[in-house]
Amino acid sequence: MIYAINLIFSIACTYSFSRYYPSYNKNKFFTYFLFLFPMWVIWLIICGGQDAVGTDYTTYYSIFKTQDVTLYYKKLEFIFAYVVEICGFLELDPQTPFYIFYFIGALFFIKILTKLQHESIFIFIILYICISTVFNNQLNGLRQYIALYLCTYALMVLPEAKGVQKFLIYIILAAFIHSSSFLLLPLVILRFYPNITFKGALILLIFSIIFGALGGYSIIIAHLSFLIPTHYQHYIGGTFDIGYGISKTITKLIFIPFYFYSLYLLKDKKLDCYNLYLYKIGLIGYSIRVMFLNNLIFNRIGNTFLLISMLPLYFLLRDLYINQKYIKFILITTFFITFYLSKVLLFPTQEYLYKSIYLTNV
């Protein structure tokens, strides 16, 4: 129920914001930060106040309690290690670092929103909460998901002036939280790569589906295992080197038709230069996820693109909304919202079954 209420409240906050923003746009980030204050504070209370919602919670709680961060220094995750040690030095409660890291995530999520059109950020909120899985899964994979926000923003600023420098800085900062972020460094080439065409996007989507269906990850494990990050290689042949199973895989693939539908934006040339770039990196990110979806190792790497892969759906829904195609818009968003509500109200498990320290300590 908490998640359902949060969804409604978050949509209401961002929809209201979109109506009043034009009068308060002198400093974009500060304006977003201030006017969305109720929303991100509620998020911080929910995420920071979790009580063993994710399987990694007890591990992180133990780290925050003992300040044993030797492993993370070896992995070059300096920011994570420093925050833990500072909290320990100040003798803060082991729950406190959760709030600090989720606050960092909230800051960069707001920066991500500033790169989108203000009148339709409520659409991105729907996708963020209902489809991307980031909001719920960050309660488990703390470091990876906080780094994900920085990586997403890094990709979004890449085409700007001094974009390469900004990209490298944010990726390195993200890697200091979760070292797998270094994997995104080769994507700097996207700044110089031509924007995607309708035909190119169609081929990319089809190829990713075929590659994933044929178990493309097994080809990499067999012949290109050196491409796998060192701290993931020990998983090969182990507990996590397995598929998801057909039922869970299907639930992750049901959104593919909407990506195909969004291709009309390319065919009809409905996106300006920057939005076309965002669409391109979103589609590439989604295709990478689909290629390696059916293996736990590669899916964890593919999760880096969870937020960026929402962009094609965002532009699809934004186009329907702006052009007053309300029936299609309502049908699609209702499907997305219903999908999420079924997970948090009807079949809540793992990160979708909320437990809170506020209730535990009553």
Residue frames relative to the residue before (quaternion, step in Angstrom):
aa qw qx qy qz dx dy dz
M 1.0000 0.0000 0.0000 0.0000 0.00 0.00 0.00
I 0.6013 0.5700 -0.3544 0.4335 3.59 1.05 -0.78
Y 0.6761 0.4980 -0.2954 0.4556 3.57 0.90 -0.94
A 0.6461 0.5232 -0.3225 0.4525 3.59 0.99 -0.80
I 0.6506 0.5004 -0.3073 0.4816 3.57 0.98 -0.87
N 0.6395 0.5334 -0.3196 0.4521 3.57 0.99 -0.85
L 0.6250 0.5384 -0.3356 0.4547 3.59 1.01 -0.80
I 0.6788 0.4887 -0.2894 0.4655 3.58 0.82 -1.00
F 0.6674 0.5072 -0.2950 0.4585 3.57 0.93 -0.93
S 0.6634 0.5153 -0.3019 0.4508 3.59 0.96 -0.87
I 0.6427 0.5031 -0.3181 0.4823 3.58 1.00 -0.80
A 0.6517 0.5198 -0.3122 0.4556 3.58 0.96 -0.90
C 0.6474 0.5244 -0.3188 0.4519 3.60 0.95 -0.86
T 0.7378 0.4244 -0.2479 0.4626 3.57 0.73 -1.01
Y 0.6140 0.5284 -0.3575 0.4648 3.61 1.09 -0.58
S 0.6499 0.5006 -0.3102 0.4804 3.58 1.00 -0.83
F 0.6290 0.5483 -0.3236 0.4461 3.55 1.02 -0.85
S 0.6586 0.5357 -0.3136 0.4253 3.56 0.94 -0.89
R 0.6569 0.5186 -0.3072 0.4529 3.59 1.18 -0.52
Y 0.7780 0.3541 -0.1706 0.4902 3.57 1.08 -0.72
Y 0.4540 0.7384 -0.4261 0.2588 3.61 1.20 -0.32
P 0.6402 0.5740 -0.3670 0.3550 3.67 0.72 -0.89
S 0.6614 0.5091 -0.3142 0.4524 3.61 1.11 -0.53
Y 0.7721 0.2915 -0.1393 0.5473 3.59 1.24 -0.37
N 0.3796 0.7717 -0.4334 0.2692 3.58 0.74 0.99
K 0.2819 0.7840 -0.5142 0.2036 3.62 1.11 0.56
N 0.7738 0.0873 -0.0387 0.6261 3.57 0.97 -0.87
K 0.3605 -0.8028 0.4252 0.2117 3.55 -0.10 1.30
F 0.7006 0.4596 -0.2955 0.4590 3.59 0.72 -1.00
F 0.6635 0.5049 -0.3156 0.4529 3.59 0.86 -0.93
T 0.6425 0.5272 -0.3209 0.4541 3.58 1.00 -0.81
Y 0.6483 0.4986 -0.3093 0.4853 3.56 0.94 -0.89
F 0.6546 0.5346 -0.3030 0.4404 3.56 0.90 -1.01
L 0.7055 0.4751 -0.2576 0.4585 3.56 0.89 -0.99
F 0.7517 0.4197 -0.2385 0.4493 3.58 0.72 -1.04
L 0.6973 0.4094 -0.2731 0.5211 3.57 1.20 -0.39
F 0.2740 0.8071 -0.4805 0.2063 3.55 1.31 0.25
P 0.6678 0.4949 -0.3394 0.4403 3.67 0.74 -0.85
M 0.6619 0.5245 -0.3120 0.4353 3.57 0.98 -0.85
W 0.7530 0.4011 -0.2579 0.4533 3.58 0.65 -1.05
V 0.5765 0.5546 -0.3895 0.4565 3.60 1.16 -0.36
I 0.6290 0.5120 -0.3264 0.4855 3.58 1.02 -0.79
W 0.6283 0.5255 -0.3314 0.4683 3.59 0.99 -0.82
L 0.6589 0.5184 -0.3040 0.4526 3.56 0.94 -0.91
I 0.6418 0.5161 -0.3178 0.4698 3.58 1.00 -0.82
I 0.6766 0.4947 -0.2934 0.4598 3.58 0.92 -0.91
C 0.7404 0.4252 -0.2358 0.4641 3.58 0.72 -1.08
G 0.6995 0.4695 -0.2775 0.4618 3.57 0.87 -0.92
G 0.7332 0.4282 -0.2268 0.4770 3.56 1.12 -0.64
Q 0.3362 0.7490 -0.5067 0.2631 3.56 1.19 0.39
D 0.1734 -0.7651 0.6110 0.1061 3.55 -1.22 0.55
A 0.8201 -0.2430 0.1059 0.5071 3.56 -0.09 1.37
V 0.2033 0.7845 -0.5553 0.1870 3.58 0.94 0.87
G 0.7680 0.2744 -0.1545 0.5577 3.58 0.89 -0.92
T 0.6184 -0.5712 0.3946 0.3682 3.56 -1.21 0.50
D 0.6715 0.4992 -0.2983 0.4593 3.60 1.17 -0.52
Y 0.4231 0.7375 -0.4539 0.2666 3.59 1.24 -0.17
T 0.6898 0.4873 -0.2960 0.4463 3.59 0.78 -0.98
T 0.6114 0.5433 -0.3449 0.4605 3.59 1.10 -0.71
Y 0.6874 0.4691 -0.2827 0.4770 3.57 0.84 -0.97
Y 0.6327 0.5363 -0.3379 0.4449 3.58 0.95 -0.83
S 0.6462 0.5193 -0.3057 0.4682 3.55 1.04 -0.84
I 0.6375 0.5167 -0.3180 0.4748 3.58 1.02 -0.83
F 0.6781 0.4896 -0.2925 0.4635 3.58 0.91 -0.91
K 0.6610 0.5105 -0.3000 0.4609 3.58 1.16 -0.62
T 0.7701 0.3599 -0.1789 0.4954 3.58 0.95 -0.89
Q 0.2630 -0.7824 0.5004 0.2614 3.60 1.27 -0.53
D 0.3504 0.7208 -0.5143 0.3051 3.57 1.09 0.72
V 0.1297 0.8254 -0.5286 0.1499 3.59 0.02 1.32
T 0.2328 0.8058 -0.5131 0.1823 3.59 1.20 0.45
L 0.6470 0.5361 -0.3129 0.4428 3.56 0.93 -0.94
Y 0.6997 0.4906 -0.2723 0.4421 3.58 0.94 -0.90
Y 0.5800 0.5301 -0.3748 0.4920 3.58 1.20 -0.40
K 0.6434 0.5218 -0.3160 0.4625 3.58 1.03 -0.80
K 0.7012 0.4390 -0.2509 0.5026 3.58 1.13 -0.69
L 0.4737 -0.7050 0.3996 0.3449 3.58 1.37 0.13
E 0.4440 0.6802 -0.4646 0.3527 3.58 1.19 0.46
F 0.0509 -0.8819 0.4687 -0.0037 3.50 0.76 1.22
I 0.6466 0.5276 -0.3381 0.4350 3.60 0.91 -0.85
F 0.6390 0.5161 -0.3239 0.4696 3.56 0.93 -0.89
A 0.6860 0.4928 -0.2874 0.4515 3.58 0.83 -1.01
Y 0.6542 0.5243 -0.3183 0.4425 3.60 0.94 -0.90
V 0.6557 0.5121 -0.3189 0.4540 3.59 0.88 -0.92
V 0.6481 0.5156 -0.3168 0.4623 3.58 0.94 -0.88
E 0.6942 0.4752 -0.2850 0.4595 3.60 0.87 -0.93
I 0.6304 0.5228 -0.3396 0.4626 3.61 1.02 -0.73
C 0.6425 0.5108 -0.3190 0.4737 3.58 0.98 -0.83
G 0.6465 0.5114 -0.3140 0.4711 3.56 1.06 -0.76
F 0.6386 0.5346 -0.3154 0.4549 3.56 0.99 -0.86
L 0.7133 0.4289 -0.2371 0.5010 3.58 1.05 -0.82
E 0.3810 -0.7606 0.4427 0.2835 3.57 1.40 0.03
L 0.2459 0.7767 -0.5323 0.2298 3.53 0.96 0.93
D 0.6234 -0.5384 0.4137 0.3877 3.53 -1.23 0.49
P 0.5827 -0.6174 0.3969 0.3490 3.65 -0.96 0.77
Q 0.6035 0.5552 -0.3640 0.4416 3.60 1.21 -0.33
T 0.5488 0.6761 -0.3740 0.3192 3.59 1.15 -0.63
P 0.6456 0.5270 -0.3540 0.4244 3.67 0.84 -0.78
F 0.5599 0.5823 -0.4032 0.4300 3.61 1.11 -0.52
Y 0.6608 0.5009 -0.3024 0.4701 3.59 0.92 -0.92
I 0.6535 0.5283 -0.3187 0.4385 3.58 0.93 -0.89
F 0.7029 0.4596 -0.2819 0.4641 3.59 0.81 -0.96
Y 0.6642 0.4822 -0.3209 0.4725 3.61 0.96 -0.74
F 0.5874 0.5464 -0.3698 0.4686 3.59 1.17 -0.48
I 0.6167 0.5247 -0.3363 0.4809 3.60 1.02 -0.77
G 0.6499 0.5154 -0.3080 0.4661 3.57 0.98 -0.87
A 0.6499 0.5230 -0.3143 0.4531 3.59 0.98 -0.86
L 0.6282 0.5464 -0.3323 0.4431 3.58 0.99 -0.82
F 0.7244 0.4242 -0.2520 0.4815 3.55 0.85 -0.94
F 0.5793 0.5443 -0.3938 0.4616 3.59 1.13 -0.41
I 0.6284 0.5170 -0.3324 0.4768 3.59 1.01 -0.75
K 0.6343 0.5163 -0.3310 0.4708 3.60 1.00 -0.78
I 0.6074 0.5389 -0.3435 0.4719 3.59 1.10 -0.69
L 0.6576 0.5198 -0.3088 0.4494 3.59 0.93 -0.91
T 0.6295 0.5501 -0.3472 0.4250 3.60 1.04 -0.69
K 0.6390 0.5226 -0.3233 0.4626 3.60 1.22 -0.33
L 0.6552 0.4718 -0.3031 0.5062 3.57 1.32 -0.09
Q 0.6204 -0.5384 0.4053 0.4013 3.57 -1.26 0.29
H 0.4980 -0.7148 0.3995 0.2855 3.56 -0.64 1.16
E 0.6608 0.5435 -0.3241 0.4037 3.60 1.00 -0.75
S 0.7798 0.3091 -0.1723 0.5164 3.59 1.19 -0.23
I 0.3412 0.7543 -0.5123 0.2285 3.61 1.11 0.42
F 0.5415 0.6060 -0.4134 0.4106 3.60 1.17 -0.36
I 0.5884 0.5602 -0.3623 0.4568 3.58 1.18 -0.54
F 0.6634 0.4922 -0.3080 0.4720 3.57 0.95 -0.87
I 0.6014 0.5543 -0.3554 0.4525 3.60 1.11 -0.65
I 0.6227 0.5312 -0.3371 0.4653 3.59 0.99 -0.81
L 0.6870 0.4730 -0.2800 0.4752 3.58 0.88 -0.94
Y 0.6295 0.5576 -0.3245 0.4330 3.57 0.97 -0.87
I 0.7528 0.3877 -0.2151 0.4865 3.57 0.80 -1.00
C 0.7699 0.4230 -0.2098 0.4294 3.58 0.77 -1.04
I 0.8187 0.2963 -0.1115 0.4791 3.58 0.90 -0.91
S 0.6906 0.5165 -0.3119 0.3988 3.60 0.81 -0.90
T 0.3055 -0.7673 0.4835 0.2902 3.61 1.21 -0.67
V 0.4428 0.7276 -0.4450 0.2766 3.61 1.24 -0.15
F 0.6467 0.5449 -0.3473 0.4052 3.59 0.83 -0.94
N 0.7369 0.4109 -0.2388 0.4808 3.58 0.85 -0.91
N 0.7049 0.4904 -0.2834 0.4269 3.57 0.85 -0.92
Q 0.5618 0.5923 -0.4047 0.4121 3.59 1.17 -0.34
L 0.5612 0.5899 -0.3892 0.4307 3.58 1.23 -0.27
N 0.6888 0.4120 -0.2667 0.5335 3.55 1.31 -0.24
G 0.8073 0.2428 -0.1182 0.5248 3.59 0.48 -1.19
L 0.1624 -0.8580 0.4781 0.0938 3.57 0.59 1.17
R 0.7351 0.4311 -0.2633 0.4523 3.60 0.54 -1.13
Q 0.6730 0.5173 -0.3099 0.4284 3.58 0.83 -0.97
Y 0.7250 0.4535 -0.2620 0.4473 3.58 0.88 -0.89
I 0.6029 0.5104 -0.3736 0.4863 3.60 1.10 -0.50
A 0.6349 0.5124 -0.3183 0.4827 3.59 1.03 -0.78
L 0.5867 0.5977 -0.3575 0.4131 3.58 1.09 -0.72
Y 0.6346 0.5296 -0.3348 0.4525 3.60 0.96 -0.81
L 0.6726 0.4898 -0.2983 0.4677 3.58 0.93 -0.89
C 0.6480 0.5199 -0.3157 0.4585 3.59 0.99 -0.84
T 0.6355 0.5294 -0.3235 0.4596 3.57 0.98 -0.82
Y 0.6738 0.4805 -0.2957 0.4771 3.56 0.90 -0.92
A 0.6090 0.5646 -0.3465 0.4362 3.59 1.03 -0.77
L 0.6713 0.4860 -0.2923 0.4772 3.58 0.96 -0.86
M 0.6708 0.5199 -0.3023 0.4341 3.59 1.03 -0.76
V 0.7142 0.4189 -0.2667 0.4933 3.62 1.11 -0.54
L 0.4064 0.7637 -0.4396 0.2417 3.59 1.25 -0.17
P 0.7372 0.4160 -0.2744 0.4563 3.68 0.84 -0.77
E 0.5097 0.6628 -0.4194 0.3534 3.62 1.24 -0.06
A 0.6684 -0.4267 0.3941 0.4646 3.55 -1.34 0.00
K 0.8194 0.0594 -0.1247 0.5563 3.56 -0.86 1.05
G 0.2199 0.8325 -0.4813 0.1643 3.53 1.20 0.63
V 0.6223 0.5454 -0.3461 0.4421 3.58 1.01 -0.75
Q 0.6580 0.5011 -0.3115 0.4679 3.58 0.91 -0.90
K 0.6523 0.5072 -0.3158 0.4664 3.59 0.93 -0.90
F 0.6348 0.5443 -0.3199 0.4454 3.56 0.95 -0.95
L 0.6881 0.4863 -0.2870 0.4556 3.58 0.81 -1.01
I 0.6430 0.5292 -0.3255 0.4478 3.59 0.97 -0.83
Y 0.7108 0.4551 -0.2737 0.4612 3.59 0.81 -0.99
I 0.6306 0.5185 -0.3448 0.4633 3.60 1.03 -0.68
I 0.6503 0.5050 -0.3166 0.4710 3.60 0.97 -0.82
L 0.6326 0.5164 -0.3260 0.4763 3.59 1.01 -0.80
A 0.6461 0.5128 -0.3129 0.4708 3.58 0.99 -0.85
A 0.6578 0.5165 -0.3038 0.4564 3.58 1.00 -0.85
F 0.6224 0.5273 -0.3375 0.4698 3.58 1.16 -0.51
I 0.6472 0.4352 -0.3181 0.5390 3.57 1.34 -0.05
H 0.7728 -0.0623 0.0539 0.6293 3.57 1.02 -0.88
S 0.4160 -0.7863 0.4013 0.2184 3.54 -0.35 1.29
S 0.5352 0.6275 -0.4179 0.3810 3.63 1.16 -0.32
S 0.5090 0.6635 -0.4120 0.3617 3.60 1.23 -0.33
F 0.5375 0.6260 -0.3991 0.3999 3.59 1.19 -0.47
L 0.5508 0.6335 -0.3851 0.3834 3.60 1.20 -0.51
L 0.6645 0.5281 -0.3059 0.4312 3.59 1.13 -0.53
L 0.4355 0.7309 -0.4477 0.2751 3.59 1.19 -0.22
P 0.6534 0.5161 -0.3445 0.4336 3.67 0.88 -0.75
L 0.5836 0.6100 -0.3689 0.3889 3.60 1.21 -0.44
V 0.4052 0.6982 -0.4800 0.3433 3.57 1.27 0.07
I 0.5600 0.6217 -0.3752 0.3989 3.59 1.21 -0.50
L 0.5522 0.6346 -0.3902 0.3744 3.59 1.19 -0.47
R 0.5557 0.5973 -0.3983 0.4192 3.59 1.17 -0.42
F 0.7688 0.3635 -0.1723 0.4971 3.57 1.04 -0.80
Y 0.5661 0.6043 -0.3839 0.4086 3.56 1.29 -0.18
P 0.5401 -0.6401 0.4277 0.3400 3.64 -0.89 0.86
N 0.5672 -0.5940 0.4428 0.3597 3.56 -1.13 0.63
I 0.5755 -0.6536 0.3955 0.2918 3.49 -1.09 0.86
T 0.3168 -0.7330 0.5723 0.1867 3.58 -1.15 0.68
F 0.6894 -0.4568 0.3502 0.4399 3.57 -1.28 0.21
K 0.6821 0.4883 -0.2890 0.4613 3.57 0.87 -0.97
G 0.6589 0.5136 -0.3082 0.4550 3.57 0.94 -0.88
A 0.6543 0.5115 -0.3068 0.4649 3.58 0.99 -0.84
L 0.6407 0.5294 -0.3182 0.4559 3.57 0.99 -0.85
I 0.6591 0.4995 -0.3005 0.4752 3.58 0.94 -0.91
L 0.6449 0.5353 -0.3189 0.4424 3.58 0.95 -0.88
L 0.6692 0.4974 -0.3029 0.4615 3.58 0.89 -0.90
I 0.6709 0.4982 -0.2999 0.4602 3.57 0.88 -0.95
F 0.6530 0.5194 -0.3115 0.4548 3.57 0.94 -0.91
S 0.6593 0.5188 -0.3179 0.4416 3.60 0.91 -0.90
I 0.6432 0.5156 -0.3220 0.4656 3.59 1.02 -0.78
I 0.6696 0.4898 -0.2980 0.4722 3.59 0.90 -0.92
F 0.6515 0.5239 -0.3104 0.4524 3.58 0.91 -0.94
G 0.6776 0.4873 -0.2856 0.4711 3.56 0.96 -0.90
A 0.6604 0.5201 -0.3060 0.4470 3.58 0.98 -0.89
L 0.7023 0.4514 -0.2589 0.4858 3.58 1.09 -0.70
G 0.5109 -0.6658 0.4140 0.3527 3.57 1.25 0.11
G 0.0404 0.8598 -0.5069 0.0471 3.55 0.90 0.92
Y 0.5781 0.6007 -0.3759 0.4046 3.57 1.14 -0.61
S 0.6207 0.5538 -0.3466 0.4335 3.61 1.10 -0.67
I 0.5970 0.5542 -0.3560 0.4580 3.59 1.16 -0.62
I 0.6652 0.4985 -0.3016 0.4670 3.55 0.96 -0.87
I 0.6475 0.5150 -0.3214 0.4607 3.57 0.94 -0.87
A 0.6983 0.4874 -0.2730 0.4476 3.57 0.99 -0.86
H 0.8409 0.2179 -0.0673 0.4908 3.59 0.88 -0.91
L 0.8004 0.2526 -0.1160 0.5311 3.58 1.13 -0.57
S 0.1777 0.8377 -0.5024 0.1193 3.58 1.08 0.67
F 0.5586 0.6138 -0.3904 0.3985 3.60 1.21 -0.43
L 0.5997 0.5694 -0.3573 0.4340 3.59 1.26 -0.34
I 0.5871 0.5778 -0.3654 0.4335 3.56 1.25 -0.38
P 0.5328 -0.6381 0.4411 0.3384 3.63 -0.84 0.92
T 0.6344 -0.5852 0.3550 0.3591 3.56 -1.03 0.83
H 0.7253 0.4478 -0.2652 0.4507 3.57 0.87 -0.93
Y 0.6395 0.4644 -0.3487 0.5036 3.60 1.28 0.15
Q 0.5461 0.6683 -0.3930 0.3172 3.60 1.15 -0.51
H 0.6404 0.5410 -0.3462 0.4211 3.59 1.05 -0.63
Y 0.5680 0.5908 -0.3848 0.4246 3.59 1.29 -0.19
I 0.5331 0.6530 -0.4062 0.3528 3.59 1.19 -0.55
G 0.8183 0.1725 -0.1673 0.5221 3.54 -0.77 1.08
G 0.6292 0.5551 -0.3261 0.4355 3.56 1.32 -0.04
T 0.8262 -0.2538 0.1829 0.4685 3.52 -1.31 -0.40
F 0.7519 0.4161 -0.2168 0.4631 3.58 0.96 -0.86
D 0.5744 0.5832 -0.3860 0.4254 3.58 1.26 -0.09
I 0.4689 0.6441 -0.4491 0.4045 3.54 0.66 1.19
G 0.5372 -0.6017 0.4761 0.3505 3.54 -1.30 0.22
Y 0.6064 -0.5840 0.4063 0.3552 3.54 -1.28 0.26
G 0.4788 -0.6042 0.4922 0.4043 3.57 1.05 -0.66
I 0.6245 -0.6186 0.3326 0.3415 3.54 -1.02 0.84
S 0.6545 0.5338 -0.3371 0.4161 3.62 0.91 -0.83
K 0.6994 0.4495 -0.2772 0.4816 3.58 0.89 -0.92
T 0.6164 0.5473 -0.3486 0.4462 3.59 1.07 -0.68
I 0.6383 0.5393 -0.3251 0.4429 3.59 0.97 -0.88
T 0.6615 0.5094 -0.3184 0.4489 3.59 0.94 -0.86
K 0.6796 0.4742 -0.2899 0.4788 3.58 1.19 -0.50
L 0.7064 0.4576 -0.2585 0.4741 3.58 1.25 -0.28
I 0.4960 0.7075 -0.4157 0.2840 3.58 1.22 -0.25
F 0.6519 0.5265 -0.3234 0.4397 3.59 1.22 -0.28
I 0.4004 0.7424 -0.4600 0.2773 3.60 1.26 -0.09
P 0.6369 0.5378 -0.3604 0.4186 3.67 0.84 -0.78
F 0.6417 0.5276 -0.3317 0.4470 3.59 1.05 -0.67
Y 0.6186 0.5197 -0.3451 0.4776 3.58 1.12 -0.58
F 0.6304 0.5042 -0.3333 0.4871 3.59 1.03 -0.72
Y 0.6363 0.5318 -0.3260 0.4539 3.57 0.99 -0.83
S 0.6591 0.5386 -0.3145 0.4202 3.59 0.99 -0.82
L 0.5207 0.6706 -0.4075 0.3364 3.60 1.20 -0.35
Y 0.5376 0.6234 -0.4181 0.3840 3.60 1.17 -0.37
L 0.5485 0.6132 -0.3941 0.4097 3.58 1.20 -0.44
L 0.6623 0.4752 -0.2886 0.5022 3.55 1.16 -0.68
K 0.6567 0.5320 -0.3073 0.4374 3.55 0.93 -0.93
D 0.7554 0.3678 -0.1925 0.5070 3.56 1.00 -0.87
K 0.3882 -0.7563 0.4529 0.2686 3.58 1.35 0.13
K 0.2561 0.8153 -0.4776 0.2038 3.58 0.85 1.01
L 0.6857 0.4810 -0.2799 0.4692 3.60 1.24 -0.13
D 0.4211 -0.6768 0.5336 0.2827 3.56 -1.04 0.75
C 0.7748 -0.4007 0.2205 0.4365 3.56 -1.30 0.18
Y 0.7122 0.4485 -0.2742 0.4652 3.60 0.78 -1.00
N 0.6730 0.4841 -0.3033 0.4698 3.59 0.92 -0.84
L 0.5957 0.5439 -0.3583 0.4700 3.57 1.15 -0.57
Y 0.6180 0.5252 -0.3328 0.4812 3.57 1.08 -0.73
L 0.6585 0.5049 -0.3100 0.4641 3.59 0.91 -0.91
Y 0.6283 0.5233 -0.3319 0.4703 3.56 1.01 -0.81
K 0.6477 0.5423 -0.3147 0.4328 3.57 0.95 -0.93
I 0.7139 0.4345 -0.2802 0.4723 3.59 0.74 -0.98
G 0.6012 0.5591 -0.3527 0.4490 3.57 1.17 -0.57
L 0.6837 0.4759 -0.2835 0.4751 3.56 0.93 -0.90
I 0.6233 0.5196 -0.3363 0.4779 3.58 1.03 -0.73
G 0.6522 0.5201 -0.3077 0.4577 3.57 0.95 -0.88
Y 0.6660 0.4929 -0.3026 0.4711 3.56 0.95 -0.88
S 0.6440 0.5312 -0.3192 0.4485 3.59 0.98 -0.82
I 0.6235 0.5253 -0.3335 0.4734 3.58 1.04 -0.75
R 0.6445 0.5201 -0.3180 0.4615 3.57 0.97 -0.84
V 0.6724 0.4999 -0.3006 0.4557 3.58 0.91 -0.91
M 0.6222 0.5667 -0.3435 0.4168 3.59 0.99 -0.82
F 0.8161 0.2341 -0.0859 0.5214 3.56 0.94 -0.90
L 0.2817 0.8198 -0.4657 0.1781 3.55 1.26 0.40
N 0.7563 0.4510 -0.2207 0.4193 3.56 0.91 -0.92
N 0.6817 0.3951 -0.3233 0.5241 3.59 1.09 0.61
L 0.5095 -0.7023 0.4045 0.2888 3.55 -0.73 1.08
I 0.6285 0.5402 -0.3491 0.4374 3.61 1.00 -0.76
F 0.7490 0.4086 -0.2247 0.4707 3.54 0.69 -1.14
N 0.5944 0.5608 -0.3779 0.4351 3.57 1.10 -0.53
R 0.6182 0.5356 -0.3483 0.4577 3.59 1.06 -0.66
I 0.6409 0.4878 -0.3190 0.4995 3.57 1.08 -0.69
G 0.6641 0.5218 -0.2930 0.4482 3.57 0.98 -0.89
N 0.5535 0.6317 -0.3850 0.3827 3.57 1.20 -0.47
T 0.5022 0.6479 -0.4181 0.3915 3.57 1.25 -0.34
F 0.7303 0.4225 -0.2222 0.4886 3.59 1.16 -0.62
L 0.3161 0.7909 -0.4851 0.1980 3.60 1.24 0.17
L 0.7261 0.4262 -0.2549 0.4755 3.60 0.79 -0.97
I 0.6687 0.5097 -0.3105 0.4434 3.56 0.87 -0.93
S 0.6539 0.5357 -0.3141 0.4322 3.57 1.10 -0.67
M 0.5574 0.5964 -0.3897 0.4263 3.59 1.28 -0.07
L 0.5210 0.6981 -0.3979 0.2879 3.59 1.17 -0.47
P 0.6412 0.5041 -0.3639 0.4499 3.68 0.86 -0.69
L 0.6567 0.4902 -0.3116 0.4810 3.59 1.03 -0.76
Y 0.6042 0.5555 -0.3468 0.4539 3.57 1.07 -0.71
F 0.7001 0.4565 -0.2805 0.4721 3.60 0.83 -0.95
L 0.5881 0.5582 -0.3624 0.4595 3.59 1.13 -0.61
L 0.7231 0.4353 -0.2532 0.4728 3.57 0.72 -1.08
R 0.6172 0.5434 -0.3475 0.4506 3.58 1.04 -0.70
D 0.6543 0.5097 -0.3160 0.4607 3.58 0.95 -0.84
L 0.6491 0.5069 -0.3155 0.4713 3.59 0.97 -0.82
Y 0.6706 0.5107 -0.2915 0.4522 3.57 0.98 -0.90
I 0.6972 0.4798 -0.2743 0.4565 3.58 0.81 -1.00
N 0.7309 0.4027 -0.2252 0.5029 3.58 1.05 -0.76
Q 0.4853 -0.7314 0.3793 0.2927 3.53 1.35 0.48
K 0.3650 0.6771 -0.5377 0.3453 3.55 1.00 0.86
Y 0.0380 -0.8943 0.4459 0.0077 3.48 0.80 1.17
I 0.6071 0.5615 -0.3734 0.4204 3.61 1.01 -0.64
K 0.6730 0.4741 -0.2911 0.4873 3.57 0.88 -0.95
F 0.6405 0.5403 -0.3192 0.4427 3.55 0.96 -0.92
I 0.6935 0.4749 -0.2767 0.4659 3.58 0.85 -0.98
L 0.6425 0.5311 -0.3315 0.4419 3.60 0.94 -0.82
I 0.6947 0.4708 -0.2832 0.4642 3.58 0.87 -0.95
T 0.6869 0.4692 -0.2977 0.4684 3.61 0.83 -0.93
T 0.6147 0.5370 -0.3479 0.4612 3.60 1.06 -0.67
F 0.6261 0.5289 -0.3293 0.4688 3.57 1.03 -0.77
F 0.6683 0.5008 -0.2994 0.4614 3.59 0.89 -0.93
I 0.6809 0.4886 -0.2886 0.4629 3.58 0.89 -0.97
T 0.6441 0.5205 -0.3171 0.4622 3.59 0.98 -0.86
F 0.6105 0.5573 -0.3346 0.4525 3.56 1.03 -0.83
Y 0.6914 0.4693 -0.2740 0.4760 3.58 0.91 -0.93
L 0.6703 0.5086 -0.3076 0.4443 3.58 0.85 -0.93
S 0.6073 0.5453 -0.3581 0.4535 3.59 1.08 -0.63
K 0.6719 0.4987 -0.2994 0.4584 3.58 1.07 -0.70
V 0.7550 0.3901 -0.2218 0.4780 3.59 0.99 -0.74
L 0.7472 0.3814 -0.2175 0.4988 3.60 1.17 -0.47
L 0.7753 0.3559 -0.1831 0.4886 3.59 0.90 -0.91
F 0.8227 0.0969 -0.0133 0.5600 3.59 0.89 -0.92
P 0.1252 0.8364 -0.5276 0.0800 3.62 0.73 0.95
T 0.1314 0.7606 -0.6270 0.1051 3.56 -0.86 1.03
Q 0.8439 0.1779 -0.1278 0.4897 3.55 -1.31 0.40
E 0.8550 -0.0577 0.0438 0.5136 3.62 -0.77 -1.02
Y 0.6564 0.5048 -0.3132 0.4651 3.60 1.23 -0.25
L 0.6333 0.4486 -0.3259 0.5399 3.56 1.34 0.14
Y 0.1853 -0.8577 0.4724 0.0825 3.55 0.02 1.32
K 0.0123 -0.7484 0.6630 -0.0093 3.52 -1.11 0.88
S 0.1469 -0.8393 0.5232 0.0134 3.55 -0.82 1.01
I 0.5229 -0.6205 0.4818 0.3308 3.57 -1.12 0.67
Y 0.5843 0.5883 -0.3749 0.4147 3.59 1.15 -0.52
L 0.6904 0.4400 -0.2662 0.5087 3.56 1.11 -0.71
T 0.6305 0.5528 -0.3284 0.4349 3.57 1.05 -0.79
N 0.7539 0.4147 -0.2077 0.4653 3.54 0.99 -0.91
V 0.4380 0.6950 -0.4680 0.3257 3.59 1.27 0.13
